């Protein structure tokens, strides 16, 4: 009977709604009653939040699996299962793929770009809205572009596809606008986790680059969605990582110098990559509109020529070539040539407006640089014991940190993909060097640069990470108003204010809480009550908030319309004052920044 009732998506949606609105609600009221709570705290949105996160992860995982299968199927159909240099189809297939992509982008304009900035724009500009049309367009066009050999990757589009799935599901269930905004990064983590088969790295990237901050509720939903999508992906494509990682070792501390050199090369490559993309993309976007139909085809033709003349490894995702580099199958000069040509090919493909991501090209370039350094070391410094695979793996993280500017994600990505914490010291060293070099030579991160070129002012999450937040202790002032006990007479309090000519006073109640009064409030209370009346009888029921020196400074701002001063208490002794804060002191502190 239940199966008959759940034949349509609308029936499924209504069934889940009734399930939560009735059984869950009834059980919640019983639990609340047993605890002596008269009102059930969780709202309908909160009850659906975690369940929908799992559902989003499952759907995103299925779509990403289909996306990767489509890419592979198109690649085999158009370029063959084993493309090699000298094949004429390596020239014409990417060009034809570019023409098809350009035409389809006209009908699916939301599919442009890699997907990262588009997801951020949905979060910060469009209240989490991503249309079903955009999801379909991103799936189809990116599959064609990557499958026909354009030097792009599937991870960024998968991120946007997952975010789109989350947006669609949240709208179908009538979630509030605030919840709708939160669901986009949840879906983004699910899509990226399934594409990358690395849930921790996906979660960290979404936190570092998409939302910038997190709460316990959001983090829990992101984790559920990411793990659910990875479980689905592994069910269909297997549990093996996307790269075949050889044995990675780090035994000789003298190798740190070679890893430091790799960090320097990676930082410089990241800067060149960023500037080349920013320059060419801006120049091509300034051309007449009709050229947008020719740009992807031209880029495909040039990428195809690179493949035709012996470097077909730069075409498409390049996962197989990364595996070969890790196992030392290329000479160091050829590896460096592949790194440079992949940079050129990706710059052409992405700047032309062809939908696709930059994760895979970034990993490719980093792996080739790392393997090149490792192979060079093996020839000229044979006494060192590092393997080529170790350098290739660290190189992937190096360019990830320098180009995409996500230092935390870059470290965990290498550890998660490699499955070996023995190289954590080289990873941290090389990634830090690359990040610092890229940050100093290219102050504007790549995604922020693209956003500005598109006319968007998205928050710079890198700048937010570097900001030093102000705390209450930064605006703390010494006690400048009188303190009276709640049981003291109003006349005594009036005398204390008159003696100090203060504009306010603090009253400490018998239970240790505080109350602040202005001089005018005290005057009014003294006129209405007898002089010997305890001052605590003149106080209103509300009490001052309990604030501590280490709290963020903006935590105090909402209370100043009601209170003239706010006492700041010691965490170890609630009755001990550290000082007071006033609105003027807070404003001066912000102005001094």
Order of alpha helices (4+ residues) and beta strands (2+ residues): alpha-alpha-alpha-alpha-alpha-alpha-alpha-alpha-alpha-alpha-alpha-alpha-alpha-alpha-alpha-alpha-alpha-alpha-alpha-alpha-alpha-beta-alpha-beta-beta-alpha-beta-beta-beta-alpha
